[in-house]
Amino acid sequence: MNLTLSHGGDSIFTSSAPSTEMLVGTREGVVRLVREAPGGGWRPAGRWLADKHIHALLVEPLSGAIVAGAHQGSVHVSEDGGASWQRRDDGLTETNVYCMAAARANGAGRIYAGTEPARLFCSDDLGRHWRELAALRSVDTSAWTFPAPPHHAHAKHICFHPRDPRTIYVGIEQGGLLKTTDGGETFAALTGMHDDVHRTAIDPSDPDRIYLSSGVGTYASSDGGASWERRTDAAHEIGGYPDCLVLRPHDPATLFVTAAETEPGQWGPRGTTGSRLSRSSDGGLSWTPLRNGLPDRLTPSFQALSIEDWGESFAIYGATVSGEIWASEDGGESWSEIASGLPPISKSFHYALLG
């Protein structure tokens, strides 16, 4: 199993058994963690691309290649388990890579990269050549900005229909949620949610059911994104700024979300965002704060969250801007710190803003 933990890469995994290796995207490269057996302690076992701030990590499922997208650093690929790396960006006209995802297209592997400014690119040859899916910009982009002019909106998250890889959802922070049903030849802007879109998660047993986190709360759709129901707002106990969102593949009504304690306008006066981690067992209708094993006040922000589901049980991993990784293997009931002292796990400048 190829388990990764990064701000903008793969985050929902199914496997036959718990992983014994994890790749973590940090401000100073890719950190490899290993353990001798499931349930054992994790330890660092190498670092690659130490001069790169890694936003997004994935392992391309057909080839096993490790693909890393970097902040102001393009895309880097290893086809030998990390022993060597190549920068691959022919045709990638924007090199500030925020998010990445992989899917099958026409029976072969395809990699997608989302950037700042908000663009979407794809590659059918493990990153050797890229082409822009320019239809992403065919919708009205006049209001896209982050966090206010003249800053640029960016592609924050890429999510696929589990049965039809030509149906893709791309979240733009801040710009909304876009959907294509033809592999990116055309896009439509979905409405009914706040435009500060952070993550989407699709129910694999009912792909019309989509969950979404945004800068003002969480949403759910039961019709493929045509309409949305708001589930939480900025005053909800899950926190004022939901970000990372994952669901359990074998029980997709089970969701986990991380959030800052308050909305962004309060971060400066407070000197920190604080951080919260919550679980829902009913598709986001109700939430339970998760605290057992975590510090009474978790100050550094969670900037990455991954779930690995092997059927009979599952594990959750959360990484912070202060270089800690927390894990739970009992459904979130209890947590333990499995790594500390790593470089910040963060997008862009957030490691300085959200500490």
Helices and strands as residue ranges (DSSP letters): E 3-5, E 12-14, E 21-26, E 29-34, E 43-48, E 54-59, E 66-70, E 74-78, E 86-87, E 97-105, E 108-115, E 119-123, E 131-132, G 134-138, E 154-160, E 168-173, E 176-180, E 188-190, E 197-202, E 210-214, E 217-221, E 229-230, E 241-248, E 251-260, G 264-266, H 267-270, E 276-280, E 288-289, E 302-309, E 314-320, E 325-328, E 336-339, H 350-353
